[in-house]
Amino acid sequence: MGSDKLNTILNTWGILFFVGVFAAAFIGYKEVIPDYMLVMHVVIALLYYMGLKYCVNHTNITTVLSITLIYFTFISFLLRYLFWEYTGDPFADTIGCDSYRYERYALQLKDYDFIDYIRRVLKLPASKIDDLGYTSVVYLTTKWFGDIGVARNVILVINVFAITVSTYLIYKLCILLNISRNIASFSAAVYGMFPFFVVFSAMGLKENIFCLMITASLYYMYKYKNDKRFSSLLAAVVFIASTYLFRFAVCLMLCVVFIASLYVNEHNRKSVWIVVLVACAIGVAFLEVIIYNFSNIEMEYIYVTAEKRMEESVGLGTTGWLIESVAAAFGPFPNFTYAVQYGIYHSAGLLLKSIFLNLFACAGIVYVIKRFDYRYYPLVLYLIMGIFMLLGTGFSLDMRFHVTFFPALMVLVAYALDTVKIRNVILWGYCACMCVVIALYNLR
C-alpha cells in the first residue's frame, strides 16, 4: 500500500477521533471524567497521530525507534506526574489495579533472598505461578534500589526499554517474512507508539514486559525455522517458558504455535489443515482436562466468571454474546463517554484498531488461507486461538487481554498492507459499520 493511501487512512482516523471527542462533549459523559483525563485523552491521540504521520514518510527503523523512545518516555513520565498531582497516588488511585498488589508483595518480601521470595509469594492467598513474572520485576527493582519511589521510576524506564525492543522485534519479524522495509517500519511504529502500552507503563502494569516476551517468542520461533541454529531454538524455548510467569494460557498457546511452526512446510501446506481440524476437535473434547492440569481451574469456574463479566459489562443473552463476539474479532471499542478507570487515555489506539487494523488483519488471514502461505500459519493460529480465548473468558472488551495477541495481529496487518489490495467499498464500508457500532457502544 502506498503512502498516499496510508495518509488517507490516518487522516480519516484522526477526523473520526475528534468527531467522537466533540460528540461526547456535546451529548454528555456517562460518568464524571476529570478535566486532566480529557486533556490527556486528546494529547496522547495527537502525539500518536503525529508520530505515525511522520513515520509514513520516514520509514528508517532507526527513526521509528527514536520517535518511539521519545514519545514513550515523555508520555509515561507525564502521566505519572499527573497522577501524583491530581490524585496524590502514583497509579491514579485506581481501585482494583494490580499495581498495588505487585508493590505490596515487593515491600513485604524485599528483605528475603530470591528463593525465599518465590516460596512466600506462592503461599500467598490466590497467588499462582503466573503471578511471578511482573511481581519479580518489581521485587528485584525494589530490593536493588531500596526506595519504592525510586523503584517506580526505574520500572518506567524498564517499560520504555521493553516496548522499544519489542518494536524492533516486530520489524525484524516482518523482514524475516519478506515484508517490505517501508511497511515493516510503519507497522512497527503503529505497534511501538500504541497508546495502550504507554498508559499501562504509567499504571505500573505488566503488559509491556509480557508483550516483549511474546514478541521475542514469535521472533525466535521464526528465526529458528530459518537458520536452524541451537541458539535460536534455546531463545525460543526460554522466551516461551517465561510467558508462563505472566499468563499460563498464553504460554500454552505459544507451545502449540511453536510445534505448528516446526511441522508446517511447503510440502504439507494444504494437508496441514486436516491436522489442524483434528487437533481442534481433540482440544475441544479434552479442554476441561487440559485446563485443569495446567492451571488447576475447573471449567465451570471459567464459565461462571465469564458470565459474571458479561453481565457487568454488556449483559447476558443473545445481545451480550453478539457484542462479545464482535468485540473479540473487531474490538475492543474505544470509550469517549466513559472513563473506564484509565481506558479513555488510550481510546485513540482502540479506534485505529477497531476501524482499520482489524480489517487488515482479517484480510491478511483470508489471504494466507487462500494462498496457502504456510509461513504465516503460526501467526494465524495464535490469533484465532486468542479470539476463542477472549470469547470463552468474557474478556472481549478488555484490551489487557487483546494486547497479548497484538504482536501477531500487527505482523498480519503488515502482510496485508504489503500484499492485499482491499477494495475501497469494503474498506470504507467496514469503517462506516464500525463507527455505528462504536457510537452505540458509547451511548449504552
N, C-alpha and C positions, 0 to 999 in steps of 0.2 A: 504494500500500500504506500502511495506517495505521501510526501509531506503535506501537500495541499489538503488531501482527504483527512489526514490526522489533525491538521489545524482546524478544519471544519468541525470535526467531532469534538475537539477540545473547546472550541468556541460555543458550540451548542450546549455542551455540559456546563460551561460557565454561565451562560444565559439562564439555563434552567435552574441552576443553583440559586441565582439571585431572584428569580421568579418565586421559588419556594420560600426564600427568606422574607421577601416583601409580602407574599400571600399570607404567611404565618403571622406577621406583624399586624396585617390588616384584619384577618379573621379573628385572631386572638390565640394565645397559647393555652394548651390544655392543662398546664401546671405552671407554677411560679418558676421562672428561669431568671437567675441573677444577670444583671447587665454585663458583667465581665465575661460570663459564659457566652452570651450572644455576640460580644465583640470578638472573642477568640474563635468562635464558630466561623466568622467571616474572615478573620486574619489567616487562620490555618488554610482555609479554602483558597484565598487569594495567593498565598505563597506556593501552595501545591500547583495551582493553575499556572502561575508564572514560571515555576521550575520546569513543568512539563512542556510549556510552550518553548522555553529556551532549549530544552533537550531535543525537541523535534528537529531543530536546525543545527544543533551542536551535539553530534552523536558519538563523539570520542568518549570511551568508557572512563577515562581519567577525569574528564569534565563532569560526567554524570556522578561519579563517586565524590568528587569535590563538592558539588552542589548538594548532594545528599547529606554529606557530613556537616556542612554549614547549616542547612535547613534543619536537620535533625537536632543538632546541638542547641541552636537558638531557640526553637520551639519547646524542646524538653525543659530547658532551664527557665524559660519564660513562664511556662505553665506551672512549674514547681514554685516559682516566686509568687505567682498569682494565688496559688492555693494557700500559701502561708499568709499572704497579705489579706485575703478576703475571708478565709475560714479559720486561720490560725492552726492549720493542720497540713502536714506535708502531702497528704493524699486527699485533700479537699473534704475531709470529714465524711467520707463515703461509707455508708452503712453496708456491712456485708462484704467489703472489699478484702480480698485475700492478702493484700499487702500487710495488713496489721497482724495477721497470723504468722506470716513469714518473719516479721520483725520480733514478734513475741517469742517464737521458738529460738531465734538467734540470740536474743538478750538473755533468755533463760539458760541457754546451753553454751554460751561462748567461752566459758571457763573450762569446759570439758575438751579432751582431745577428740579428734575426728571420729574415731571408732566408737567411743562412748556417746558422742553426739548422735550418731546414726542409731545406736541401740535405743537411746532415750526418745528420739523422735518417733521411731516405730512403735514405741509403747504408749505414746500419747493417744487420747481418745480420737477415734475417726481418722487416724493418720495411716497412710499407706505408702508403699514403696514409691509410687508416682508422685508423692509429695516431696521427695528428697531433692529433686533437680534444682529448682529455684531457691528452695529453702537453704540448700547447701551454699549457693552463691551468696546469699545474704549472711549466713553464718560465718563463712570464711572471710568475707569482707569486714564484717563487724569484729571478728576475732583479731584480724590483722591490724585494723586501724583503732580499735578500742571504742571510739566515739561513734554512736549511731548516726549522728548528724553528718559526720564526715563520710561514713559508710554509704549513706543515701546518695550523696553526690558522686561518689566513686561508682556506685552501681548505675547511675545515669550515664556516666562515661562508658561503662561496660556495655550498656544497651546501645549507645551510639556505635561502638565498635562492632557489636553483633550484627546490627542491621546493615552496616556498611559492608561487612564481609559477606553476608548473605546476598546482598545486592550484586556484588561481584560474582558470586557463585551462580546466580540466575543468569547473568551474562555469559559466563563460561559454559553453562549447560546448554544455552541456546546455540553457542558456537559449536559445541560438540555435535549438535543435531543439525548442523549446516544451515542454520538460520542466518540471514544476512546481518552484518555487524550493525548497520543502522537500526534495524528493527530490534536486534538483541539489546542494544544500548537503551533505546527508548523504553522497551518493556522492563528493563532493569530499573529505569528511572521511575516508572509507574509504581513498581514494587517498593523501591527504597524510600520514596517520599510519601508512601501511602499513609494518610493521616492517622489511621488506627495505630500504627506502630509508635508514632511519636507520642500519642496520647497515653498509650499503655506504658511507655517508658517513664513518663512523668508520674503515672499512677503507681509505679513500683510493682508491676505485674510481670508474669513470666514469659509472655508470648514472644517477645523479641528473641530471647535466647533460645527458646523452644523452636522457633521457626528457623533459626540458624542451624540447629541440629537436624531438622527435617530437610532443609535445603542441601546441607552437606551430605546427608544420607543419599538423596536423589542424585546429586552430582557424582559422588564416588561410585554409585551403582553403575552409572553410565560410563564413567571413566574406566572402571574395571572391565566392563563389556568391550570397550575399545582397545585397551592396552594389555589386559590380562596380567597385570603386574600384581605381585603379592601385596605391595604397599597400598595399592588402590583397594584391594579386597579387604585388607585389615582396616583401612579407614572407613569403608562402607559398613563393616560389621560393628566397629566401635561407635560410629555415629548413630546407627540404627539402635544399638543397645542403649545408648544414652537417652533416647526418647522414652524409654520405659520409666525413666526417673521423672518424666513430666506428665505422660498420659499413656497408660498401658495399651489402650485400643489403637492408638496411632502406631505404636511400636509393632503391634500385631499386623496391622495393615502393611507397614513398610516391609516386614518379613515376607509377606505374601507377594508384594510387588517385586522384591529382590529376587525371589525364586522365579517369578514370571519373567523377569528381565534376563535371567540366565538361560531359561528354557526357549524363549521365542527367538526365531531367526528367519532368514529369507525363505527357507525351505518349508517351514511349517506355519507360515504367517496366516494361511487360510484355515488349515485344520485346527489350529490352536483354539479357535472359537468354540469348538466342540468340547475341548478340555475345560475351557472357562465355564461353559454352561453346566457341565457335570460337577465341577468344583463348587460352583454357586449353589447347586441343588444340595450337595453334601453339606456345605457350610450352613445353609438354612436349616437342614434337617437336624444337624448337631450343634446348632447355635447355642442352645442353652448349656450344653456340656462344655463347649469351648469357652464361653463367657465365664462360667463358674470356675473352671480350672485355672484360668488366667487371672481372674480378679476376685474370686470368692464372692461374687454377687449373683443373686438369683434373678432370673429374667422377669419374674413377677414384680420384683422391686423396681426394675428398669421401666416396666410398663406403667406402674403406678406413678413413678416420678415424672415420666414423660407426660402423662395425662394431667398431672398437677401443674406442670409448667404451661401446658397449653391452656388450661382453664384460667390461669392467672393472666395470660397474655392475649390470646385470641379466642378463647372459648373452645368447648368441645363440640362434637357433632360434625356434620359434613362441611360446614363453613370453616371450622377450625382446621380440619385436616386439609382442606383445599388451600388455605393460606399457608399452612406449614409446608405443603408440597411445593407450592410456587416459590416460597422463600428458600427452600433447600436447594432448588435448581437455579433460581434467578435472584435471590436476595443475598444478604438481608437488606431491608429497606431503610433509607435514611430518615432521620427524625428532624422535623422542622418545628413542630408544635409541642414536642415533649423533650425534656432534658435527659430522661432515662439515665439518671445519675451522671455519667460522663459521656454518654453516647452522642450527644449533639455536637461535641467537639469534632468528631471525625465523620460527620454526615456527608461531607463533600466527597470523601473517598467511597462511601457506600453508594452515593448517587452515581458516580462514574462506573462503579462495579455493576450496579443493577441495570443501568440503561445502555451500557456498551460492552463492558468487559465480559459479562456472562454470555452475551450473544456471540462474541468472537470465540470464546472458549467452546461453546456448543457447536459452532461451525467447524472448529478445529477437530472436535471429537467425530463429527459426522464425516469429515474429510478423511480422517485417519482410518475409520472403518470402511469407507467407500473405496479407498485406495490400498487397503491392507498395508498401511505404512507401519510396519511392526515396530519401528524404532520408538514410536510414541505409545505403544500399547501399555507399558508400565504406568505412564502418567495418566492415561485414560482410566485404567483400572483403579488407581489410587483415588482419583477424583470421583469416580462413580461410587466406590465404597464409601467415600466421605459423605456423599449425598444421602445414601441409605442410612448411614450412622446418624446424620442430623435428623432425619425423619424418625428414626427409631427412638431417639433420646429426647425429642421435643426441643432441640436447641436450634432450629432452623432460623430463628430470628436473632440469634446471638452471634455477632462477628467473632467473638472469642473462640468459637468452635469452627466457624468457617475458615478462619485465618490459617489453621493448620494445613489446609488444602490449597491455600493461596499460591504457594510456590509452583505447584503443578499447574494450577489454573493459568498463571501468568506465562508459563512456557507454552501452553496450548494457545493462549492469546497471541503470543509472538508468532507461533506457527501459522495461525490463521491470517494475521496481518501480512505475513511474508508470502503466503501461498494461495489463500482463498479469496475469491472476488465475491463479496456479498452484494447482491443487487440492492439498489437504493430503496426500492419499495419494501424490501424485507428489513433493511437497516432502520429506516425512519418509521416504518410501521411498528416494528418491535419497540422502538424508543417511545412512540406515542402510547402504546399499550401499557408500558411500564410506568409512564408518567401518570396515567389514570390510576394504576394500582397504588403507586406511591401517594397520590393525593387522597385516595380513600383510606389508606393506612394511617395517614396523619390526621384525618378527620374522624377517626374512630372514637 
